[in-house]
Structure formats: structure tokens, C-alpha cells
Amino acid sequence: MNELHKESSPYLFQHANNPIHWKAFSQSTLEKAKIENKLLIISIGYSTCHWCHVMEHESFNDLDVAKIMNTHFTSIKVDREEQPDIDSFYMKAVQLMTKQGGWPLNVVCLPDGKPIWGGTYFNKNTWIESLNQLHSLYKNNPGQVYDFAEKLHDGISLISKAPNSLEKAATFDLDKIIDIWKRSFDWEHGGYSKAPKFMMPNNLYYLQKLGVSTDDSTLLDYVDLTLTKLVYGGIFDTIHGGFFRYSVDFKWHISHFEKMLYDNAQLVSLYADAYKRTKSSLYEECILKTLQFIEDEWNNSEGGYFCALDADSLTPQHQLKEGAYYVWTKDELETILSEDFEIFSEIFNINTFGHWENGEYVFIQKEPLEKIALKNHLEIEDLRVKKQQWEQLLKQHRDKRIKPLLDDKSLTAWNAMMAIAYIDSYTALNIESHLAKSLTILTFIEEKLWSEETGLFHTYKNGTAKISGYLDDYAWYINALLRAYEITLNEKFLIRAKNITDHTLDNFLDEKQGFFTYSMHKDTVFVPSIEIEDNVIPSPNSVMVHNLHKLGILFENQYYTNLCEKITDTVLQQVDYPSYYSNWLLMSLYLSEHSELGIVGQDSLQHIQAITSNFIAHSFVVGSNKPSNIPYFKNKYIENQTLYYFCKNKSCFQPETKIDLLDIHL
């Protein structure tokens, strides 16, 4: 029978009423499949995946499909957000077999879990035909199936390994890499010259740092173009705030309408950094709206945040449709906005430019408000007030619609990103409550997702934490603790970051390969995976080297420093497509500049807060406001005096009493 009603994952629970005899992934399920000698079907997705919903409706709710799956296979459902290691393993298998991947991810495996066939979305007829053929092949020629499974498993093992450091180090030519990267820039709409378009926050975060460090105005122009077009586009929910996951077109207009916590957390940090550089009111508005959306929709009332909102929602006719909650007809807008509709439609393009399909519109701006105000002989402040009133009015009407499904689990890594986002918004906008919220998230992780016996858990819901934490959970939590220390100077965060780093080294570092594995799996089927490519989220190995860099400086720990530098150097030798290595390139920028500013004194916290409210391109700024045993600060505290210690390229200047006396660029 279907056992998914026992699960807490919203995605698994969505499938609890399917006629398929679904089981959750477990060793006991694999053992039973071996005894029964049945092939496994492992179907992987997540709660906000549109095509996962489509395949469920077409196939997994179909009795003919259920008969085949229940008779000849053991069927397993996996939430990729709950068990990303399993998803990664089978994604590699499908990519090797088909040269592409995505979700839903559907794989047929031997009873021990080794994959033999797979793909993404299948329509009902193709799915039935494929399953019948695979069952027949396994029944009549099992030797051929086992032989292919072994070869495929060897291939997965090969691509899961860490890169090797070249005997002769390759020349790392940053100028050449950036020149190649610039060729992919879309200079009309921002982002890259392709569709679908993902926002890739870490790419922009790095390019902004590099642009300031090298005085490259081209990079900064590109970053500002992209950030502006994102807020103008339909990919940003101007009514309530928050970004959707990606755009299906070149101009950021029509989104895949799911909203994810990890996207929005990283984008808050990105816009906060950009605000420090530009003081743009548009960026400030984006930060505040996004945070308000997150508080309204994802606060779990225990100090943490939920995962996501679905792309699909119900129409007034109770039909499930992608984007139904967010789109508008012209008639609706004319009725709601009345005499303001004309100027509203000019701002948000209720015309051919803003039309989506079937008479429905998604809001998109082409011009800044200042330009539209000038053309219409309006005061800009009056128009800004009008815009806010329209958005509030439309939100009131939209709130009456049926909301998209909420994924109400809380993941450690994503919550840590959210803590960082609140710290970054605090340093940019000086809103005290943002700092308080970041510290509340850290308390939530410590109290709900940490065990002194076993370490971090990965996921939390309804009072229960489960699944051992993965490398990204540890890496982002350590990173958030370090950021909390940097802005509060409370050493408890720093000590905790070091202790958890040591725990991570003990449990995740593969000494032989010199990299961190993604999980602590010791299973023979699941090859320990080493993830190094940065994608929409930076790779956990790249986040860990940033942590090791900071901890190496503060604790004067040469092992941390050497490991950071060795891993980074090895990866930089592999860089081909720079967009997949932006967090490594950021680490390279920090290592090449290698500057840190330490502020020691009773009032050092206020000096730290003043400095970090400005854009910092490549320096590590830390402080201590009391006598400390942290090696970096030991014996540096002098009563009734504040001293600035600046070091660059492992050479330190004479401490000064005023930062103005130091000729430095942070």
C-alpha cells in the first residue's frame, strides 16, 4: 500500500493518495526489493515542481499505470530537498545516460539501488511502454542489465570524484576568464543571453566585488543593469515582494512562478551589497519588500522559515494552473484602479509588451518612475506614493484568491542563508530588528536542528528534526555564525563556528582527495559525492573554504589556511565556464588581495558597524571590544583606546588610532 501518509515532507504527502504503492527511501525498502527481486522505480521531485505535478496527474494517479508499477516494481518517492544526496546520485546517472537532467527525475534501478535507466518527465504512454520493456528485459536477460548497471555505476563514481591538482600548475589568467564571461552578458535585459534565465546571485555578487576592486566600470554597469531589470521584471513580485525562481524568456517577464527561500535570501544579500555601493532607492525597496514577503509567508513562528511556495495555484474555477495567483486581466485592473488605470498601465505595460497569454498580464517595467513622471508632468514623489497605494490595493484583492501550496518544512542551510541575509540587510539599512531576526534564526538552528550527540539535522517540521545534516547545512551554518560574530563581536558565535568546523573536518573531509564529501553516507551504492561547481547556490566546498579562510586568520591556524588555499588552487586550475565557479573566484580575490582590518577597543563595535555600512570589496573586517584569548586579538586590547590593525599580503602596518591615518582600500 501507499505509505507516504506517514511522511512529513509536503512533496511526499502530495503523493499519499496516489494508487501507486509508494514507499519512502530507506534501507529496509531496498532490502525488501532484494528479497522480492523487483526492480526499483525511484521518482524524485519537490513540492513546487510544476512538471512533477503534471506527471502525477497524468500517470501516478492513473490506475493502469498503478497496476504495472505495483505488480512488477517497488516504487519509491524522494523529496530532493530532504535527501539531496540521493537526488545528486541519480541525477548524475540520468545525465550520463541522456546528457540532460531536471525534475521530475525518474530512474529504474536494480533491487540494490544501482540505476539502469532513467529520464525526467514522461507522458503516460511512454512511461507504461518503458516500464513494460524494462520488466521484460530484467526477467529474460538479467545478466545484460547487471552488466550495464556496473558500467554506469563506475561512470558515476568517476564524475563524483574531486578534481586532481595538476602536476604543473595551470596559469590562472583572470583577465582572460572575465573577457570570456563578458561575452555571455545580455546588455539589453541583464543576466545572460539565453533563456530560461536564472538570477545566479553569487555570480553578480562576485562581479560587483571584482568591478570595485579592479575599477572595472563595465562590470558594475552590467551588475546594475541586471539588478534593475530584475526588479522591473515579472520575475519580481512587485505587489508583495519576493523573487520567483527563474524566467522563461529573455526579458525576465514570465516566470516559473515558484518562490524559493534560498533564492530570496541570497538576493537580499546581493541587493544589500549593491545598496551600500549605490544607495539606490530601488534596491532598498526591493530588500524591504522581499523581507516583508518572507516574514508574511514563510515565518514558521519558531524562529525559522519555511521553504517555498508552489508555482501552481487554483483558478476561480478551481483548476490548477501555473501562475494563476499572480496574473491579472485588463478588465480586473480597470475595475480596481479606476481612473488611475491609464498611468498604471504605462508603468507596468498593460499592453502587448506586458501581455502573457489568454488576455492575462504579468507586470513588467521598461522605464524608471522618474522618466514616466516627467513625461506625464507628475511629481516623482506623488507617483511613488501612488505606486505604493496601487500595490497595497492589488494585494488586498489578490489575498482573496486561493494561495499556492506552501512547503512548510524548514531546512538548515536555507535558514542559515536567511540569517546571513538579515545581517546583510542590517549592515546596509541599519534596521535593528533585522539583526535581531538573524540571531533568532541562529537560535532556532541551535535549539531545533542541532544535537550534541549527532550534529546538525537537515530538516525540521512539526516539532521534529530529522535526516543527518549535509555539507551545505554545516557550511552555511558556520558561515552565518561567523557573520553574526563579525557584526556583534560576541565570541560565542566564533567559538561555535570553530567547533562545528572541526566537527565538519572530522566527518566530511576526504583526506585522500583533499575535499569535503557532500554527505556522510557509507553505503556501497551511493558514491561519496564531492560537489565543487557553483550553481544557483554556491557549492558547499566553496562555502567551506571561505569559512576556513576567516577561521585561519582569527585563530592563526595554519592548517585551516593551507587547506583553504590548496582546495582553492586545485579548483581554479579547472575553471572553464567562470559562471560555475564564481564563489571560488571570490575566494581567489580575497586571497590575492589578502587584507584584513582588525579594530580593537571598548567602542570597536560602533566602528565596525560604521565601516560595514559601506561597500567592502575584498577585505575581512573584524573586531574585539574586550580582552580576548582569540589568537588574532590576544594582547591587542588597551583600556580606553581604540586601535586599527591593518594587514595586507601577510604584512601588517603600525596600529593607528584613526582609520583615516591608514591609506587603505577595503
C-alpha positions as CSV (number, residue, x, y, z in Angstrom):
1,M,0.0,0.0,0.0
2,N,1.0,3.7,-0.3
3,E,3.0,4.5,2.8
4,L,3.6,8.2,2.2
5,H,0.9,9.3,4.6
6,K,3.5,8.5,7.3
7,E,5.9,11.2,6.0
8,S,6.2,14.9,6.9
9,S,7.6,16.1,3.6
10,P,4.9,18.2,1.8
11,Y,6.1,16.7,-1.5
12,L,5.8,13.1,-0.3
13,F,2.5,13.9,1.3
14,Q,1.2,15.2,-2.0
15,H,1.5,11.7,-3.4
16,A,0.0,9.9,-0.4
17,N,-3.3,9.4,-2.2
18,N,-1.9,8.1,-5.4
19,P,-2.9,4.5,-6.3
20,I,0.8,3.7,-6.5
21,H,2.2,1.7,-3.6
22,W,4.8,4.4,-2.9
23,K,7.4,3.9,-0.2
24,A,9.8,6.4,1.3
25,F,13.5,5.8,0.6
26,S,15.1,3.6,3.3
27,Q,17.4,0.6,3.7
28,S,14.5,-1.6,4.7
29,T,12.8,-0.8,1.4
30,L,15.9,-1.8,-0.6
31,E,16.3,-5.0,1.4
32,K,12.6,-5.9,0.7
33,A,13.2,-5.2,-3.0
34,K,16.2,-7.6,-3.0
35,I,14.2,-10.3,-1.3
36,E,11.3,-9.9,-3.8
37,N,13.8,-9.5,-6.7
38,K,11.9,-6.5,-8.0
39,L,13.3,-3.6,-10.0
40,L,13.0,-0.2,-8.2
41,I,11.4,2.9,-9.5
42,I,12.8,5.9,-7.8
43,S,10.9,9.1,-8.6
44,I,12.4,12.3,-7.3
45,G,10.9,15.8,-7.2
46,Y,10.0,18.7,-4.9
47,S,6.8,20.3,-3.8
48,T,6.9,23.4,-6.1
49,C,7.9,21.5,-9.3
50,H,5.3,22.1,-12.0
51,W,6.1,19.1,-14.2
52,C,6.2,16.9,-11.2
53,H,2.6,17.8,-10.7
54,V,1.8,17.2,-14.4
55,M,3.3,13.7,-14.3
56,E,1.5,12.9,-11.1
57,H,-1.8,13.9,-12.7
58,E,-1.2,12.1,-15.9
59,S,0.5,8.9,-14.7
60,F,0.7,8.4,-10.9
61,N,-3.0,8.9,-10.4
62,D,-3.8,6.5,-13.3
63,L,-5.0,3.0,-12.4
64,D,-3.4,1.4,-15.5
65,V,0.0,2.9,-14.5
66,A,-0.6,1.8,-10.9
67,K,-1.2,-1.8,-11.9
68,I,2.1,-2.1,-13.7
69,M,4.1,-0.3,-11.0
70,N,2.5,-2.2,-8.2
71,T,2.8,-5.6,-9.8
72,H,6.3,-5.5,-11.2
73,F,8.2,-2.8,-9.3
74,T,9.0,-1.4,-5.9
75,S,8.2,2.3,-6.1
76,I,10.0,4.9,-4.1
77,K,9.3,8.7,-3.8
78,V,12.1,11.0,-2.8
79,D,11.9,14.7,-1.9
80,R,15.1,16.1,-3.4
81,E,15.2,18.9,-0.9
82,E,15.0,16.4,2.0
83,Q,17.6,14.0,0.5
84,P,19.8,15.9,-1.9
85,D,22.5,13.3,-1.8
86,I,20.1,10.7,-3.3
87,D,19.0,13.2,-5.9
88,S,22.6,14.1,-6.8
89,F,23.5,10.4,-7.3
90,Y,20.6,9.6,-9.6
91,M,20.9,12.9,-11.4
92,K,24.4,12.0,-12.4
93,A,23.2,8.7,-13.6
94,V,20.5,10.3,-15.8
95,Q,22.9,12.9,-17.1
96,L,25.4,10.2,-18.1
97,M,22.6,8.2,-19.9
98,T,20.7,11.1,-21.6
99,K,23.0,14.1,-21.5
100,Q,20.4,16.1,-19.7
101,G,18.6,16.3,-16.3
102,G,15.9,18.0,-14.4
103,W,12.8,17.3,-12.3
104,P,10.8,15.1,-12.1
105,L,13.7,12.7,-12.1
106,N,12.5,9.1,-12.7
107,V,15.0,6.3,-12.5
108,V,14.6,2.5,-12.7
109,C,17.2,0.6,-10.7
110,L,18.3,-2.9,-9.7
111,P,16.9,-4.1,-6.3
112,D,20.1,-2.8,-4.7
113,G,19.6,0.7,-6.0
114,K,22.0,0.8,-8.9
115,P,20.4,2.7,-11.8
116,I,19.8,1.1,-15.2
117,W,17.5,3.6,-17.0
118,G,16.0,7.0,-16.4
119,G,14.9,10.4,-17.5
120,T,12.8,13.3,-16.5
121,Y,9.2,13.8,-17.4
122,F,7.4,11.0,-19.3
123,N,3.9,11.1,-20.7
124,K,1.6,8.2,-19.7
125,N,2.1,6.0,-22.8
126,T,5.8,6.4,-22.9
127,W,6.1,5.6,-19.2
128,I,3.9,2.4,-19.5
129,E,5.8,1.2,-22.6
130,S,9.2,1.8,-21.0
131,L,8.3,0.0,-17.8
132,N,7.0,-3.0,-19.6
133,Q,10.2,-3.2,-21.7
134,L,12.4,-2.9,-18.6
135,H,10.5,-5.5,-16.7
136,S,10.7,-7.9,-19.7
137,L,14.4,-7.3,-20.1
138,Y,15.2,-7.9,-16.5
139,K,13.1,-11.1,-16.4
140,N,14.6,-12.5,-19.6
141,N,18.1,-11.2,-19.7
142,P,19.2,-10.1,-16.2
143,G,22.9,-10.5,-17.0
144,Q,22.8,-7.7,-19.6
145,V,21.0,-5.5,-17.1
146,Y,23.5,-6.1,-14.3
147,D,26.5,-5.6,-16.7
148,F,25.1,-2.2,-17.8
149,A,24.4,-1.2,-14.1
150,E,28.0,-1.9,-13.1
151,K,29.4,0.2,-16.0
152,L,27.0,3.1,-15.2
153,H,28.0,2.9,-11.5
154,D,31.6,3.1,-12.5
155,G,30.8,6.2,-14.5
156,I,29.0,7.8,-11.6
157,S,32.0,7.1,-9.4
158,L,34.3,8.7,-11.8
159,I,32.4,12.0,-12.1
160,S,31.8,12.1,-8.4
161,K,35.5,12.4,-7.5
162,A,37.3,15.6,-6.7
163,P,39.5,17.3,-9.3
164,N,43.2,16.5,-9.1
165,S,45.8,19.2,-8.6
166,L,47.8,19.3,-11.8
167,E,51.5,18.3,-11.5
168,K,52.3,21.5,-13.3
169,A,50.0,24.2,-12.1
170,A,48.0,25.8,-14.9
171,T,48.3,29.5,-15.4
172,F,45.3,31.2,-13.9
173,D,44.5,34.1,-16.3
174,L,41.7,36.1,-14.6
175,D,41.6,38.7,-17.4
176,K,41.0,36.0,-20.0
177,I,38.3,34.4,-17.9
178,I,36.5,37.6,-17.3
179,D,36.8,38.5,-21.0
180,I,35.1,35.2,-21.9
181,W,32.5,35.8,-19.3
182,K,31.6,39.2,-20.6
183,R,30.8,37.8,-24.0
184,S,27.8,36.0,-22.4
185,F,26.3,39.2,-20.9
186,D,22.9,40.4,-22.1
187,W,23.4,44.1,-22.4
188,E,19.7,44.8,-23.1
189,H,18.0,42.9,-20.3
190,G,20.8,41.9,-18.0
191,G,21.7,38.3,-17.0
192,Y,22.9,36.0,-19.7
193,S,22.0,35.9,-23.4
194,K,19.9,32.8,-23.1
195,A,16.5,31.6,-21.9
196,P,15.4,30.3,-19.5
197,K,17.2,32.9,-17.3
198,F,18.2,32.1,-13.8
199,M,19.3,35.0,-11.5
200,M,22.6,33.4,-10.3
201,P,23.1,35.8,-7.3
202,N,26.6,34.7,-6.5
203,N,27.7,35.5,-10.0
204,L,26.6,39.1,-9.6
205,Y,27.9,39.2,-6.0
206,Y,31.4,38.3,-7.2
207,L,31.3,40.5,-10.3
208,Q,30.4,43.5,-8.2
209,K,33.3,42.9,-5.8
210,L,35.6,42.4,-8.7
211,G,34.3,45.5,-10.5
212,V,35.1,47.7,-7.5
213,S,38.4,46.0,-6.8
214,T,39.7,46.5,-10.3
215,D,37.8,49.7,-11.1
216,D,36.0,48.0,-14.0
217,S,33.0,50.2,-14.7
218,T,31.8,47.7,-17.4
219,L,31.3,45.0,-14.8
220,L,29.5,47.5,-12.5
221,D,27.3,48.7,-15.3
222,Y,26.3,45.1,-16.1
223,V,25.5,44.3,-12.5
224,D,23.3,47.4,-12.1
225,L,21.6,46.7,-15.4
226,T,20.8,43.2,-14.2
227,L,19.7,44.2,-10.7
228,T,17.4,46.9,-12.1
229,K,15.9,44.7,-14.8
230,L,15.2,42.0,-12.2
231,V,13.2,44.4,-10.0
232,Y,11.4,45.8,-13.1
233,G,10.6,42.3,-14.5
234,G,7.8,39.9,-13.8
235,I,10.3,37.7,-12.0
236,F,9.9,40.1,-9.0
237,D,6.5,40.2,-7.3
238,T,6.1,44.0,-7.1
239,I,2.8,43.6,-5.3
240,H,4.1,41.7,-2.2
241,G,7.8,41.3,-2.8
242,G,10.0,38.2,-3.4
243,F,11.5,36.8,-6.5
244,F,10.3,33.8,-8.5
245,R,12.8,31.0,-9.4
246,Y,13.6,31.8,-13.0
247,S,12.3,33.5,-16.1
248,V,11.3,31.5,-19.2
249,D,12.0,34.5,-21.5
250,F,14.9,36.9,-22.2
251,K,13.4,39.9,-20.5
252,W,12.7,38.5,-17.1
253,H,9.0,38.8,-17.8
254,I,7.2,35.5,-17.5
255,S,8.5,33.4,-14.6
256,H,8.3,29.9,-13.5
257,F,6.1,31.1,-10.6
258,E,7.5,29.2,-7.7
259,K,9.3,31.2,-4.9
260,M,12.2,29.6,-3.0
261,L,13.7,30.7,0.3
262,Y,17.3,30.2,-1.0
263,D,16.8,32.5,-4.0
264,N,15.3,35.3,-1.9
265,A,17.8,35.0,0.9
266,Q,20.8,35.3,-1.5
267,L,19.2,38.1,-3.4
268,V,18.6,40.1,-0.2
269,S,22.3,39.9,0.5
270,L,23.2,40.8,-3.1
271,Y,20.9,43.9,-3.1
272,A,22.2,44.9,0.3
273,D,25.7,44.9,-1.0
274,A,24.6,46.8,-4.1
275,Y,22.8,49.3,-2.0
276,K,25.9,50.0,0.0
277,R,27.7,50.9,-3.2
278,T,24.9,52.9,-4.9
279,K,22.4,54.0,-2.2
280,S,19.8,53.2,-4.8
281,S,16.2,53.6,-3.5
282,L,15.1,50.9,-5.9
283,Y,17.5,48.4,-4.3
284,E,16.3,49.5,-0.8
285,E,12.6,49.0,-1.9
286,C,13.5,45.5,-3.2
287,I,15.2,44.5,0.0
288,L,12.3,45.7,2.3
289,K,9.6,44.2,0.1
290,T,11.3,40.8,-0.1
291,L,11.9,40.6,3.6
292,Q,8.3,41.6,4.3
293,F,7.1,38.8,1.9
294,I,9.3,36.3,3.7
295,E,8.0,37.4,7.1
296,D,4.4,37.3,5.9
297,E,4.5,33.9,4.2
298,W,7.4,31.8,5.5
299,N,7.9,32.6,9.1
300,N,7.4,29.3,10.9
301,S,6.7,31.1,14.3
302,E,9.6,29.2,15.9
303,G,12.4,31.4,14.8
304,G,12.9,29.8,11.4
305,Y,11.5,29.9,7.9
306,F,9.7,27.6,5.5
307,C,11.0,26.5,2.1
308,A,8.8,27.6,-0.8
309,L,5.6,28.5,-2.5
310,D,4.3,26.4,-5.4
311,A,4.2,27.7,-9.0
312,D,0.7,26.3,-9.4
313,S,-2.4,27.6,-7.8
314,L,-6.2,27.3,-8.3
315,T,-8.2,29.5,-10.6
316,P,-11.6,30.8,-9.6
317,Q,-12.9,27.7,-11.5
318,H,-10.8,25.5,-9.2
319,Q,-8.5,24.4,-12.0
320,L,-4.8,24.1,-11.1
321,K,-2.8,26.4,-13.2
322,E,0.8,27.7,-13.2
323,G,0.9,31.4,-12.1
324,A,-2.9,31.7,-11.5
325,Y,-2.4,33.5,-8.2
326,Y,-0.2,36.2,-9.8
327,V,-1.7,37.2,-13.1
328,W,-4.3,39.8,-14.0
329,T,-6.8,40.6,-16.8
330,K,-7.2,44.1,-18.1
331,D,-10.8,44.2,-17.0
332,E,-9.8,43.3,-13.4
333,L,-7.2,46.1,-13.4
334,E,-9.5,48.7,-14.9
335,T,-12.2,47.9,-12.3
336,I,-9.8,48.0,-9.3
337,L,-7.7,51.0,-10.4
338,S,-10.5,53.1,-12.0
339,E,-9.2,56.5,-13.1
340,D,-5.6,55.5,-12.3
341,F,-5.5,52.6,-14.8
342,E,-4.0,54.6,-17.6
343,I,-0.9,55.7,-15.8
344,F,-0.7,52.3,-14.1
345,S,-0.7,50.6,-17.4
346,E,2.0,52.9,-18.7
347,I,4.3,52.0,-15.8
348,F,3.5,48.2,-15.8
349,N,2.9,47.8,-19.5
350,I,-0.7,46.5,-19.6
351,N,-0.2,46.3,-23.4
352,T,1.4,44.0,-25.9
353,F,4.8,44.2,-24.1
354,G,3.3,43.1,-20.8
355,H,0.8,40.6,-22.2
356,W,1.4,36.9,-21.2
357,E,-1.3,34.7,-22.7
358,N,-5.1,34.4,-23.0
359,G,-5.7,38.0,-22.1
360,E,-3.6,37.8,-18.9
361,Y,-0.9,40.2,-17.8
362,V,2.2,39.9,-15.7
363,F,3.6,43.3,-14.6
364,I,6.9,44.5,-16.1
365,Q,8.5,47.9,-16.1
366,K,10.6,49.3,-19.1
367,E,11.4,52.7,-17.7
368,P,12.2,54.2,-14.3
369,L,9.4,56.1,-12.5
370,E,11.4,59.3,-12.9
371,K,11.1,59.2,-16.6
372,I,7.4,58.3,-16.6
373,A,6.7,61.1,-14.1
374,L,8.5,63.6,-16.3
375,K,6.6,62.6,-19.4
376,N,3.2,62.9,-17.6
377,H,4.1,66.1,-15.8
378,L,3.8,64.5,-12.4
379,E,5.9,65.0,-9.2
380,I,8.0,61.9,-8.7
381,E,7.2,61.6,-5.0
382,D,3.5,61.7,-5.8
383,L,3.9,58.9,-8.3
384,R,5.9,56.8,-5.8
385,V,3.1,57.2,-3.3
386,K,0.5,56.3,-6.0
387,K,2.5,53.2,-6.9
388,Q,2.6,52.1,-3.2
389,Q,-1.2,52.6,-2.9
390,W,-1.8,50.6,-6.1
391,E,0.3,47.7,-4.9
392,Q,-1.5,47.7,-1.5
393,L,-4.8,47.8,-3.2
394,L,-4.0,45.0,-5.6
395,K,-2.5,42.9,-2.8
396,Q,-5.9,43.2,-0.9
397,H,-7.7,41.8,-4.0
398,R,-5.1,39.1,-4.6
399,D,-5.2,38.0,-1.0
400,K,-8.8,36.9,-1.7
401,R,-7.5,34.3,-4.2
402,I,-6.5,30.8,-3.3
403,K,-2.8,30.9,-2.4
404,P,-0.3,28.5,-3.9
405,L,0.7,25.4,-1.8
406,L,3.2,26.1,0.9
407,D,6.2,23.8,1.5
408,D,6.3,24.1,5.3
409,K,9.5,22.3,6.1
410,S,12.5,24.3,7.3
411,L,15.9,23.4,6.0
412,T,19.1,24.2,7.9
413,A,21.2,25.5,5.1
414,W,18.4,27.7,3.7
415,N,17.7,29.1,7.2
416,A,21.4,29.9,7.6
417,M,21.3,31.8,4.3
418,M,18.3,33.7,5.7
419,A,20.3,34.6,8.8
420,I,23.1,36.0,6.6
421,A,20.5,37.9,4.5
422,Y,19.2,39.7,7.7
423,I,22.7,40.5,8.8
424,D,23.5,42.0,5.4
425,S,20.3,44.0,5.3
426,Y,21.0,45.2,8.8
427,T,24.5,46.5,7.8
428,A,23.1,48.1,4.7
429,L,19.9,49.7,6.1
430,N,20.7,49.9,9.9
431,I,17.4,48.4,10.9
432,E,18.0,46.9,14.3
433,S,15.1,44.4,14.0
434,H,16.9,42.8,11.1
435,L,19.9,41.9,13.3
436,A,17.6,40.6,16.0
437,K,15.9,38.3,13.4
438,S,19.2,36.9,12.2
439,L,20.2,36.0,15.7
440,T,16.7,34.4,16.3
441,I,17.3,32.2,13.3
442,L,20.7,31.0,14.7
443,T,18.9,30.2,18.0
444,F,16.3,28.2,16.0
445,I,19.0,26.2,14.3
446,E,20.9,25.6,17.6
447,E,17.8,24.6,19.6
448,K,15.8,22.7,16.9
449,L,18.3,21.4,14.4
450,W,21.4,20.5,16.5
451,S,22.2,17.5,18.6
452,E,25.4,17.3,20.7
453,E,25.5,13.6,20.0
454,T,25.0,13.5,16.2
455,G,25.5,17.1,15.0
456,L,23.2,19.0,12.7
457,F,19.9,17.8,11.3
458,H,18.9,18.7,7.8
459,T,15.2,19.3,8.0
460,Y,12.6,20.3,10.6
461,K,8.8,20.3,10.7
462,N,6.1,20.0,13.3
463,G,8.5,19.8,16.2
464,T,10.7,17.1,14.7
465,A,14.1,17.4,13.2
466,K,15.3,14.5,11.0
467,I,17.9,13.4,8.4
468,S,21.6,13.9,9.2
469,G,22.9,17.3,8.1
470,Y,24.7,17.5,4.7
471,L,27.8,19.5,4.0
472,D,25.8,22.6,2.8
473,D,24.0,22.6,6.2
474,Y,27.2,22.7,8.0
475,A,29.0,25.1,5.6
476,W,26.2,27.7,5.6
477,Y,25.6,27.5,9.4
478,I,29.3,28.1,10.0
479,N,29.2,31.0,7.6
480,A,26.2,32.5,9.4
481,L,27.9,32.1,12.8
482,L,30.9,33.9,11.5
483,R,28.9,36.7,10.1
484,A,27.0,37.0,13.4
485,Y,30.3,37.3,15.2
486,E,31.6,39.9,12.8
487,I,28.7,42.2,13.4
488,T,28.1,41.6,17.1
489,L,31.7,40.8,18.3
490,N,30.1,38.2,20.5
491,E,32.8,35.5,20.6
492,K,30.3,32.7,21.4
493,F,29.4,32.7,17.7
494,L,33.1,32.5,16.7
495,I,33.9,29.7,19.1
496,R,30.8,27.8,18.0
497,A,31.8,28.3,14.3
498,K,35.3,26.8,15.1
499,N,33.9,23.8,17.0
500,I,31.4,23.0,14.2
501,T,34.2,23.4,11.6
502,D,36.3,20.9,13.4
503,H,33.2,18.5,13.5
504,T,32.9,19.0,9.8
505,L,36.5,18.3,9.2
506,D,36.2,15.0,11.2
507,N,33.1,13.9,9.4
508,F,33.2,15.2,5.8
509,L,36.8,15.8,4.8
510,D,38.1,13.1,2.5
511,E,41.8,13.3,3.4
512,K,42.9,11.3,0.3
513,Q,41.1,13.5,-2.2
514,G,41.6,16.7,-0.2
515,F,37.9,17.9,-0.5
516,F,34.7,17.6,1.6
517,T,32.2,15.0,0.6
518,Y,28.6,16.1,0.4
519,S,27.3,13.5,2.9
520,M,28.4,11.1,5.5
521,H,26.9,8.1,3.6
522,K,28.9,4.9,3.9
523,D,26.6,3.0,1.7
524,T,28.1,1.0,-1.1
525,V,25.6,2.1,-3.7
526,F,25.8,5.8,-3.2
527,V,29.2,7.0,-4.2
528,P,30.5,9.8,-1.9
529,S,30.0,12.9,-4.0
530,I,32.3,15.9,-4.0
531,E,30.4,18.9,-5.2
532,I,32.5,21.9,-6.4
533,E,30.5,23.7,-9.1
534,D,28.7,26.8,-8.0
535,N,25.2,27.0,-9.4
536,V,22.2,28.9,-8.2
537,I,23.5,28.1,-4.8
538,P,27.3,28.2,-4.3
539,S,28.9,24.7,-3.8
540,P,29.3,23.7,-0.2
541,N,33.0,23.1,-0.8
542,S,33.4,26.7,-1.9
543,V,31.5,28.0,1.2
544,M,33.7,25.9,3.4
545,V,36.9,27.4,2.0
546,H,35.5,30.9,2.8
547,N,34.9,29.7,6.4
548,L,38.4,28.2,6.6
549,H,39.9,31.4,5.3
550,K,38.3,33.5,8.1
551,L,39.0,31.0,10.8
552,G,42.6,30.5,9.7
553,I,43.1,34.3,10.2
554,L,41.3,34.6,13.5
555,F,42.8,31.5,15.2
556,E,46.1,31.8,13.4
557,N,45.6,28.2,12.4
558,Q,47.9,27.3,9.5
559,Y,46.1,24.0,8.9
560,Y,42.8,25.9,8.1
561,T,44.7,28.3,5.9
562,N,46.7,25.7,4.0
563,L,43.6,23.6,3.4
564,C,41.7,26.6,2.1
565,E,44.5,27.6,-0.3
566,K,45.1,24.1,-1.5
567,I,41.5,23.4,-2.3
568,T,41.0,26.8,-4.0
569,D,44.2,26.4,-6.1
570,T,43.1,23.0,-7.2
571,V,39.7,24.2,-8.3
572,L,41.0,27.3,-10.1
573,Q,43.1,25.1,-12.3
574,Q,39.8,23.5,-13.6
575,V,37.9,26.8,-14.3
576,D,36.4,26.7,-17.8
577,Y,33.0,28.3,-17.5
578,P,33.5,31.1,-14.9
579,S,29.8,31.3,-14.0
580,Y,30.1,27.9,-12.4
581,Y,33.0,28.9,-10.2
582,S,32.0,32.4,-9.0
583,N,32.4,31.7,-5.3
584,W,35.8,30.2,-6.0
585,L,36.8,33.3,-7.9
586,L,35.6,35.4,-5.0
587,M,37.9,33.3,-2.7
588,S,40.7,33.9,-5.2
589,L,40.0,37.7,-5.0
590,Y,40.2,37.6,-1.2
591,L,43.4,35.5,-1.3
592,S,45.1,37.7,-3.9
593,E,44.3,40.9,-2.0
594,H,44.6,39.3,1.4
595,S,43.8,42.2,3.6
596,E,42.2,42.4,6.9
597,L,41.3,45.2,9.2
598,G,41.1,44.5,12.9
599,I,39.5,47.0,15.3
600,V,40.3,46.6,19.0
601,G,38.8,48.7,21.7
602,Q,35.9,49.3,24.0
603,D,33.9,51.1,21.3
604,S,35.1,48.9,18.4
605,L,31.6,47.6,17.7
606,Q,30.3,51.1,16.7
607,H,33.3,51.5,14.4
608,I,32.7,48.1,12.9
609,Q,29.1,49.0,12.2
610,A,30.0,52.3,10.6
611,I,32.6,50.6,8.3
612,T,30.5,47.7,7.3
613,S,27.6,50.0,6.3
614,N,29.9,50.8,3.3
615,F,30.7,48.6,0.4
616,I,33.7,46.3,1.1
617,A,35.2,44.8,-2.0
618,H,37.9,42.4,-0.8
619,S,38.8,42.9,2.9
620,F,38.0,41.0,6.1
621,V,36.9,43.4,8.8
622,V,36.8,42.1,12.4
623,G,36.9,43.5,15.8
624,S,37.1,42.9,19.6
625,N,35.7,45.1,22.4
626,K,37.3,43.3,25.3
627,P,40.5,41.4,26.3
628,S,40.4,38.2,24.2
629,N,42.1,34.8,24.0
630,I,41.3,34.6,20.3
631,P,44.8,34.4,18.9
632,Y,44.3,37.3,16.4
633,F,43.3,39.6,19.2
634,K,45.4,38.4,22.0
635,N,47.3,41.1,23.9
636,K,46.0,43.8,21.5
637,Y,43.3,45.3,23.8
638,I,44.3,48.5,25.6
639,E,42.0,50.1,28.1
640,N,40.3,53.4,26.9
641,Q,41.8,53.2,23.5
642,T,40.7,52.0,20.0
643,L,43.3,50.8,17.6
644,Y,43.1,49.9,14.0
645,Y,45.3,47.0,12.8
646,F,45.6,46.7,9.1
647,C,47.4,43.8,7.3
648,K,47.9,43.2,3.6
649,N,49.6,40.3,1.9
650,K,50.7,38.9,5.2
651,S,52.4,42.2,6.2
652,C,51.0,44.4,9.0
653,F,51.1,48.1,9.3
654,Q,51.7,50.0,12.5
655,P,48.4,50.2,14.5
656,E,46.7,53.5,14.3
657,T,44.1,55.4,16.5
658,K,42.1,56.6,13.5
659,I,41.2,54.8,10.3
660,D,42.0,58.0,8.4
661,L,45.6,57.5,9.2
662,L,45.7,54.3,7.2
663,D,45.9,54.6,3.4
664,I,43.7,51.6,2.7
665,H,41.0,50.4,0.3
666,L,38.6,47.8,1.7
